[in-house]
Amino acid sequence: MSWTVWTEQIPAQTVLDMPADLRTKTANFLRALAIEVGGAIDLGRRPPGDAMDDLEVRYSLEVPGEPVIIEYMIMSDAKEIRVPVMVWFH
């Protein structure tokens, strides 16, 4: 089973409110992030981003070259990353 990304309502609306080009870049980044995080976890490596808790379940990172910061949580049992927070500086 491959890793997936799930975005909560407010971050999902944030993506929908973005200009088309940024929306596409952000959506593609999230899909690639799920694959990268899943690969790292499956290999016992550290996922991308800065750990935001002692359990190393919640991480933060920015979309490279874009005014977007994402916080995500790793749900290993479900092979999923969840995005509860997204900040778009516009």
N, CA, C and O atoms as CSV, one atom per row, in Angstrom:
chain,resi,resn,atom,element,x,y,z
A,1,MET,N,N,0.838,-1.179,0.000
A,1,MET,CA,C,0.000,0.000,0.000
A,1,MET,C,C,0.884,1.243,0.000
A,1,MET,O,O,1.822,1.335,0.792
A,2,SER,N,N,0.596,2.191,-0.872
A,2,SER,CA,C,1.400,3.405,-0.940
A,2,SER,C,C,0.898,4.441,0.069
A,2,SER,O,O,-0.236,4.363,0.540
A,3,TRP,N,N,1.734,5.384,0.384
A,3,TRP,CA,C,1.386,6.448,1.321
A,3,TRP,C,C,0.520,7.492,0.628
A,3,TRP,O,O,0.679,7.765,-0.562
A,4,THR,N,N,-0.395,8.067,1.391
A,4,THR,CA,C,-1.290,9.086,0.857
A,4,THR,C,C,-1.190,10.351,1.709
A,4,THR,O,O,-0.603,10.350,2.791
A,5,VAL,N,N,-1.775,11.422,1.194
A,5,VAL,CA,C,-1.854,12.681,1.938
A,5,VAL,C,C,-3.319,13.043,2.114
A,5,VAL,O,O,-4.118,12.921,1.185
A,6,TRP,N,N,-3.662,13.487,3.311
A,6,TRP,CA,C,-5.017,13.931,3.620
A,6,TRP,C,C,-4.907,15.330,4.194
A,6,TRP,O,O,-4.121,15.566,5.112
A,7,THR,N,N,-5.679,16.250,3.666
A,7,THR,CA,C,-5.622,17.646,4.093
A,7,THR,C,C,-6.931,18.019,4.777
A,7,THR,O,O,-8.016,17.780,4.247
A,8,GLU,N,N,-6.811,18.606,5.958
A,8,GLU,CA,C,-8.010,19.026,6.674
A,8,GLU,C,C,-8.699,20.168,5.926
A,8,GLU,O,O,-8.140,20.719,4.978
A,9,GLN,N,N,-9.901,20.516,6.349
A,9,GLN,CA,C,-10.765,21.441,5.617
A,9,GLN,C,C,-10.138,22.816,5.386
A,9,GLN,O,O,-10.156,23.307,4.257
A,10,ILE,N,N,-9.590,23.443,6.410
A,10,ILE,CA,C,-9.047,24.796,6.242
A,10,ILE,C,C,-7.830,24.794,5.320
A,10,ILE,O,O,-7.771,25.635,4.423
A,11,PRO,N,N,-6.844,23.888,5.490
A,11,PRO,CA,C,-5.749,23.858,4.522
A,11,PRO,C,C,-6.214,23.537,3.101
A,11,PRO,O,O,-5.668,24.072,2.136
A,12,ALA,N,N,-7.213,22.673,2.967
A,12,ALA,CA,C,-7.728,22.357,1.631
A,12,ALA,C,C,-8.335,23.598,0.992
A,12,ALA,O,O,-8.138,23.842,-0.198
A,13,GLN,N,N,-9.071,24.383,1.772
A,13,GLN,CA,C,-9.648,25.616,1.241
A,13,GLN,C,C,-8.558,26.621,0.891
A,13,GLN,O,O,-8.683,27.369,-0.079
A,14,THR,N,N,-7.497,26.635,1.679
A,14,THR,CA,C,-6.370,27.518,1.380
A,14,THR,C,C,-5.786,27.195,0.010
A,14,THR,O,O,-5.497,28.100,-0.773
A,15,VAL,N,N,-5.613,25.910,-0.281
A,15,VAL,CA,C,-5.095,25.502,-1.596
A,15,VAL,C,C,-6.068,25.931,-2.696
A,15,VAL,O,O,-5.640,26.441,-3.731
A,16,LEU,N,N,-7.348,25.734,-2.486
A,16,LEU,CA,C,-8.341,26.106,-3.494
A,16,LEU,C,C,-8.379,27.613,-3.755
A,16,LEU,O,O,-8.728,28.044,-4.854
A,17,ASP,N,N,-8.024,28.408,-2.752
A,17,ASP,CA,C,-8.027,29.860,-2.887
A,17,ASP,C,C,-6.775,30.401,-3.591
A,17,ASP,O,O,-6.730,31.580,-3.942
A,18,MET,N,N,-5.780,29.569,-3.795
A,18,MET,CA,C,-4.528,30.005,-4.418
A,18,MET,C,C,-4.714,30.223,-5.919
A,18,MET,O,O,-5.607,29.635,-6.529
A,19,PRO,N,N,-3.866,31.075,-6.514
A,19,PRO,CA,C,-3.861,31.174,-7.978
A,19,PRO,C,C,-3.558,29.797,-8.583
A,19,PRO,O,O,-2.896,28.973,-7.952
A,20,ALA,N,N,-4.032,29.556,-9.779
A,20,ALA,CA,C,-3.942,28.224,-10.404
A,20,ALA,C,C,-2.529,27.654,-10.397
A,20,ALA,O,O,-2.349,26.480,-10.073
A,21,ASP,N,N,-1.533,28.447,-10.742
A,21,ASP,CA,C,-0.159,27.945,-10.808
A,21,ASP,C,C,0.340,27.503,-9.431
A,21,ASP,O,O,0.926,26.429,-9.295
A,22,LEU,N,N,0.110,28.328,-8.418
A,22,LEU,CA,C,0.534,27.985,-7.063
A,22,LEU,C,C,-0.261,26.805,-6.529
A,22,LEU,O,O,0.287,25.948,-5.835
A,23,ARG,N,N,-1.540,26.756,-6.845
A,23,ARG,CA,C,-2.390,25.623,-6.423
A,23,ARG,C,C,-1.841,24.315,-6.970
A,23,ARG,O,O,-1.760,23.322,-6.246
A,24,THR,N,N,-1.464,24.309,-8.241
A,24,THR,CA,C,-0.907,23.103,-8.866
A,24,THR,C,C,0.421,22.725,-8.226
A,24,THR,O,O,0.652,21.555,-7.922
A,25,LYS,N,N,1.295,23.708,-8.017
A,25,LYS,CA,C,2.597,23.433,-7.388
A,25,LYS,C,C,2.415,22.875,-5.982
A,25,LYS,O,O,3.109,21.937,-5.589
A,26,THR,N,N,1.489,23.445,-5.228
A,26,THR,CA,C,1.271,22.992,-3.855
A,26,THR,C,C,0.683,21.586,-3.829
A,26,THR,O,O,1.117,20.750,-3.036
A,27,ALA,N,N,-0.284,21.318,-4.672
A,27,ALA,CA,C,-0.882,19.981,-4.732
A,27,ALA,C,C,0.163,18.940,-5.148
A,27,ALA,O,O,0.225,17.857,-4.565
A,28,ASN,N,N,0.973,19.261,-6.140
A,28,ASN,CA,C,2.034,18.336,-6.566
A,28,ASN,C,C,3.051,18.121,-5.454
A,28,ASN,O,O,3.538,17.008,-5.259
A,29,PHE,N,N,3.371,19.189,-4.725
A,29,PHE,CA,C,4.312,19.077,-3.614
A,29,PHE,C,C,3.758,18.141,-2.545
A,29,PHE,O,O,4.488,17.302,-2.018
A,30,LEU,N,N,2.483,18.278,-2.226
A,30,LEU,CA,C,1.874,17.423,-1.201
A,30,LEU,C,C,1.883,15.953,-1.616
A,30,LEU,O,O,2.155,15.076,-0.795
A,31,ARG,N,N,1.590,15.684,-2.876
A,31,ARG,CA,C,1.627,14.290,-3.354
A,31,ARG,C,C,3.042,13.723,-3.274
A,31,ARG,O,O,3.242,12.588,-2.842
A,32,ALA,N,N,4.021,14.527,-3.695
A,32,ALA,CA,C,5.418,14.078,-3.634
A,32,ALA,C,C,5.875,13.923,-2.185
A,32,ALA,O,O,6.649,13.020,-1.868
A,33,LEU,N,N,5.395,14.802,-1.311
A,33,LEU,CA,C,5.761,14.723,0.104
A,33,LEU,C,C,5.292,13.408,0.714
A,33,LEU,O,O,6.031,12.785,1.477
A,34,ALA,N,N,4.081,12.980,0.391
A,34,ALA,CA,C,3.575,11.706,0.919
A,34,ALA,C,C,4.478,10.551,0.499
A,34,ALA,O,O,4.771,9.663,1.299
A,35,ILE,N,N,4.910,10.566,-0.740
A,35,ILE,CA,C,5.806,9.501,-1.231
A,35,ILE,C,C,7.150,9.564,-0.509
A,35,ILE,O,O,7.690,8.537,-0.098
A,36,GLU,N,N,7.692,10.792,-0.356
A,36,GLU,CA,C,8.992,10.948,0.298
A,36,GLU,C,C,8.940,10.572,1.774
A,36,GLU,O,O,9.829,9.885,2.275
A,37,VAL,N,N,7.906,11.018,2.462
A,37,VAL,CA,C,7.746,10.679,3.884
A,37,VAL,C,C,7.581,9.172,4.036
A,37,VAL,O,O,8.231,8.556,4.881
A,38,GLY,N,N,6.722,8.581,3.227
A,38,GLY,CA,C,6.504,7.138,3.304
A,38,GLY,C,C,7.772,6.353,3.069
A,38,GLY,O,O,8.050,5.389,3.782
A,39,GLY,N,N,8.550,6.759,2.068
A,39,GLY,CA,C,9.818,6.085,1.794
A,39,GLY,C,C,10.776,6.188,2.964
A,39,GLY,O,O,11.431,5.211,3.328
A,40,ALA,N,N,10.857,7.383,3.559
A,40,ALA,CA,C,11.751,7.576,4.703
A,40,ALA,C,C,11.319,6.710,5.884
A,40,ALA,O,O,12.148,6.040,6.501
A,41,ILE,N,N,10.034,6.722,6.198
A,41,ILE,CA,C,9.542,5.930,7.332
A,41,ILE,C,C,9.738,4.440,7.076
A,41,ILE,O,O,10.178,3.709,7.963
A,42,ASP,N,N,9.413,3.991,5.873
A,42,ASP,CA,C,9.556,2.573,5.536
A,42,ASP,C,C,11.003,2.099,5.638
A,42,ASP,O,O,11.260,0.928,5.917
A,43,LEU,N,N,11.957,3.025,5.410
A,43,LEU,CA,C,13.386,2.675,5.487
A,43,LEU,C,C,14.006,3.012,6.838
A,43,LEU,O,O,15.211,2.846,7.030
A,44,GLY,N,N,13.185,3.485,7.775
A,44,GLY,CA,C,13.689,3.821,9.102
A,44,GLY,C,C,14.492,5.104,9.142
A,44,GLY,O,O,15.323,5.293,10.030
A,45,ARG,N,N,14.252,5.982,8.193
A,45,ARG,CA,C,14.971,7.251,8.130
A,45,ARG,C,C,14.085,8.393,8.606
A,45,ARG,O,O,12.874,8.242,8.769
A,46,ARG,N,N,14.718,9.530,8.821
A,46,ARG,CA,C,13.991,10.723,9.271
A,46,ARG,C,C,13.264,11.356,8.091
A,46,ARG,O,O,13.860,11.536,7.029
A,47,PRO,N,N,11.992,11.694,8.256
A,47,PRO,CA,C,11.244,12.343,7.167
A,47,PRO,C,C,11.678,13.802,7.005
A,47,PRO,O,O,12.332,14.358,7.888
A,48,PRO,N,N,11.315,14.419,5.882
A,48,PRO,CA,C,11.710,15.802,5.651
A,48,PRO,C,C,11.000,16.783,6.570
A,48,PRO,O,O,9.890,16.525,7.037
A,49,GLY,N,N,11.651,17.905,6.822
A,49,GLY,CA,C,11.074,18.958,7.646
A,49,GLY,C,C,11.685,19.006,9.028
A,49,GLY,O,O,12.563,18.215,9.371
A,50,ASP,N,N,11.206,19.943,9.808
A,50,ASP,CA,C,11.663,20.136,11.186
A,50,ASP,C,C,10.658,19.508,12.140
A,50,ASP,O,O,9.465,19.811,12.091
A,51,ALA,N,N,11.153,18.628,13.012
A,51,ALA,CA,C,10.275,17.995,13.997
A,51,ALA,C,C,9.704,19.063,14.928
A,51,ALA,O,O,10.420,19.957,15.379
A,52,MET,N,N,8.404,18.955,15.208
A,52,MET,CA,C,7.735,19.934,16.058
A,52,MET,C,C,7.316,19.354,17.408
A,52,MET,O,O,6.713,20.052,18.223
A,53,ASP,N,N,7.628,18.095,17.644
A,53,ASP,CA,C,7.299,17.466,18.917
A,53,ASP,C,C,8.377,16.448,19.271
A,53,ASP,O,O,9.194,16.066,18.432
A,54,ASP,N,N,8.363,16.020,20.520
A,54,ASP,CA,C,9.366,15.055,20.991
A,54,ASP,C,C,9.165,13.666,20.412
A,54,ASP,O,O,10.111,12.880,20.359
A,55,LEU,N,N,7.964,13.349,19.980
A,55,LEU,CA,C,7.675,12.029,19.424
A,55,LEU,C,C,8.037,11.929,17.947
A,55,LEU,O,O,8.003,10.842,17.370
A,56,GLU,N,N,8.386,13.064,17.332
A,56,GLU,CA,C,8.713,13.146,15.908
A,56,GLU,C,C,7.571,12.591,15.045
A,56,GLU,O,O,7.772,11.758,14.161
A,57,VAL,N,N,6.378,13.086,15.342
A,57,VAL,CA,C,5.186,12.733,14.586
A,57,VAL,C,C,4.705,13.933,13.766
A,57,VAL,O,O,4.084,13.770,12.715
A,58,ARG,N,N,4.997,15.130,14.254
A,58,ARG,CA,C,4.545,16.355,13.583
A,58,ARG,C,C,5.758,17.125,13.065
A,58,ARG,O,O,6.733,17.337,13.785
A,59,TYR,N,N,5.675,17.538,11.796
A,59,TYR,CA,C,6.789,18.212,11.131
A,59,TYR,C,C,6.307,19.469,10.433
A,59,TYR,O,O,5.123,19.618,10.132
A,60,SER,N,N,7.246,20.369,10.182
A,60,SER,CA,C,6.959,21.612,9.470
A,60,SER,C,C,7.998,21.799,8.367
A,60,SER,O,O,9.176,21.491,8.552
A,61,LEU,N,N,7.556,22.301,7.230
A,61,LEU,CA,C,8.464,22.631,6.146
A,61,LEU,C,C,7.795,23.591,5.193
A,61,LEU,O,O,6.576,23.765,5.226
A,62,GLU,N,N,8.590,24.214,4.342
A,62,GLU,CA,C,8.031,25.136,3.360
A,62,GLU,C,C,8.103,24.533,1.975
A,62,GLU,O,O,8.975,23.718,1.674
A,63,VAL,N,N,7.172,24.949,1.142
A,63,VAL,CA,C,7.202,24.542,-0.258
A,63,VAL,C,C,8.343,25.345,-0.890
A,63,VAL,O,O,8.272,26.573,-0.921
A,64,PRO,N,N,9.386,24.689,-1.391
A,64,PRO,CA,C,10.560,25.404,-1.898
A,64,PRO,C,C,10.206,26.445,-2.961
A,64,PRO,O,O,9.534,26.153,-3.951
A,65,GLY,N,N,10.682,27.665,-2.722
A,65,GLY,CA,C,10.485,28.738,-3.676
A,65,GLY,C,C,9.096,29.351,-3.695
A,65,GLY,O,O,8.810,30.205,-4.535
A,66,GLU,N,N,8.228,28.931,-2.781
A,66,GLU,CA,C,6.848,29.426,-2.750
A,66,GLU,C,C,6.519,29.965,-1.358
A,66,GLU,O,O,7.147,29.559,-0.380
A,67,PRO,N,N,5.552,30.864,-1.253
A,67,PRO,CA,C,5.192,31.455,0.044
A,67,PRO,C,C,4.213,30.583,0.840
A,67,PRO,O,O,3.171,31.057,1.292
A,68,VAL,N,N,4.562,29.313,1.002
A,68,VAL,CA,C,3.663,28.355,1.649
A,68,VAL,C,C,4.442,27.535,2.674
A,68,VAL,O,O,5.496,26.978,2.367
A,69,ILE,N,N,3.917,27.467,3.884
A,69,ILE,CA,C,4.473,26.630,4.954
A,69,ILE,C,C,3.428,25.578,5.306
A,69,ILE,O,O,2.237,25.873,5.410
A,70,ILE,N,N,3.893,24.358,5.485
A,70,ILE,CA,C,3.005,23.230,5.763
A,70,ILE,C,C,3.433,22.562,7.070
A,70,ILE,O,O,4.624,22.376,7.323
A,71,GLU,N,N,2.465,22.209,7.881
A,71,GLU,CA,C,2.696,21.329,9.024
A,71,GLU,C,C,1.986,20.026,8.715
A,71,GLU,O,O,0.829,20.023,8.292
A,72,TYR,N,N,2.685,18.917,8.928
A,72,TYR,CA,C,2.057,17.622,8.666
A,72,TYR,C,C,2.311,16.662,9.811
A,72,TYR,O,O,3.278,16.798,10.560
A,73,MET,N,N,1.426,15.695,9.929
A,73,MET,CA,C,1.538,14.651,10.940
A,73,MET,C,C,1.674,13.307,10.245
A,73,MET,O,O,1.041,13.058,9.218
A,74,ILE,N,N,2.494,12.454,10.806
A,74,ILE,CA,C,2.701,11.123,10.246
A,74,ILE,C,C,1.775,10.138,10.943
A,74,ILE,O,O,1.819,9.977,12.163
A,75,MET,N,N,0.941,9.485,10.153
A,75,MET,CA,C,0.034,8.463,10.654
A,75,MET,C,C,0.532,7.121,10.094
A,75,MET,O,O,0.013,6.619,9.097
A,76,SER,N,N,1.534,6.563,10.749
A,76,SER,CA,C,2.215,5.372,10.228
A,76,SER,C,C,1.286,4.194,10.003
A,76,SER,O,O,1.394,3.513,8.983
A,77,ASP,N,N,0.374,3.937,10.937
A,77,ASP,CA,C,-0.523,2.784,10.806
A,77,ASP,C,C,-1.394,2.873,9.559
A,77,ASP,O,O,-1.704,1.858,8.935
A,78,ALA,N,N,-1.789,4.100,9.199
A,78,ALA,CA,C,-2.641,4.304,8.025
A,78,ALA,C,C,-1.824,4.563,6.762
A,78,ALA,O,O,-2.377,4.677,5.669
A,79,LYS,N,N,-0.483,4.654,6.923
A,79,LYS,CA,C,0.400,5.009,5.799
A,79,LYS,C,C,-0.097,6.289,5.143
A,79,LYS,O,O,-0.353,6.350,3.940
A,80,GLU,N,N,-0.224,7.316,5.998
A,80,GLU,CA,C,-0.806,8.576,5.558
A,80,GLU,C,C,-0.114,9.733,6.259
A,80,GLU,O,O,0.308,9.619,7.409
A,81,ILE,N,N,-0.004,10.856,5.544
A,81,ILE,CA,C,0.360,12.092,6.217
A,81,ILE,C,C,-0.885,12.975,6.211
A,81,ILE,O,O,-1.642,13.007,5.240
A,82,ARG,N,N,-1.076,13.691,7.320
A,82,ARG,CA,C,-2.225,14.586,7.440
A,82,ARG,C,C,-1.710,16.010,7.579
A,82,ARG,O,O,-0.757,16.272,8.313
A,83,VAL,N,N,-2.348,16.918,6.871
A,83,VAL,CA,C,-1.953,18.323,6.887
A,83,VAL,C,C,-3.021,19.111,7.651
A,83,VAL,O,O,-4.071,19.430,7.094
A,84,PRO,N,N,-2.751,19.430,8.944
A,84,PRO,CA,C,-3.718,20.198,9.714
A,84,PRO,C,C,-3.528,21.711,9.585
A,84,PRO,O,O,-4.443,22.485,9.864
A,85,VAL,N,N,-2.311,22.131,9.153
A,85,VAL,CA,C,-1.997,23.557,9.089
A,85,VAL,C,C,-1.265,23.860,7.782
A,85,VAL,O,O,-0.320,23.166,7.408
A,86,MET,N,N,-1.722,24.909,7.098
A,86,MET,CA,C,-1.030,25.411,5.919
A,86,MET,C,C,-1.124,26.933,5.966
A,86,MET,O,O,-2.204,27.499,6.135
A,87,VAL,N,N,0.020,27.577,5.814
A,87,VAL,CA,C,0.061,29.039,5.821
A,87,VAL,C,C,0.525,29.494,4.443
A,87,VAL,O,O,1.586,29.096,3.962
A,88,TRP,N,N,-0.293,30.337,3.822
A,88,TRP,CA,C,0.040,30.927,2.520
A,88,TRP,C,C,0.227,32.416,2.751
A,88,TRP,O,O,-0.719,33.123,3.099
A,89,PHE,N,N,1.448,32.889,2.555
A,89,PHE,CA,C,1.761,34.306,2.713
A,89,PHE,C,C,1.442,35.019,1.413
A,89,PHE,O,O,2.168,34.876,0.429
A,90,HIS,N,N,0.373,35.777,1.402
A,90,HIS,CA,C,-0.013,36.506,0.193
A,90,HIS,C,C,-0.459,37.901,0.506
A,90,HIS,O,O,-0.819,38.652,-0.399
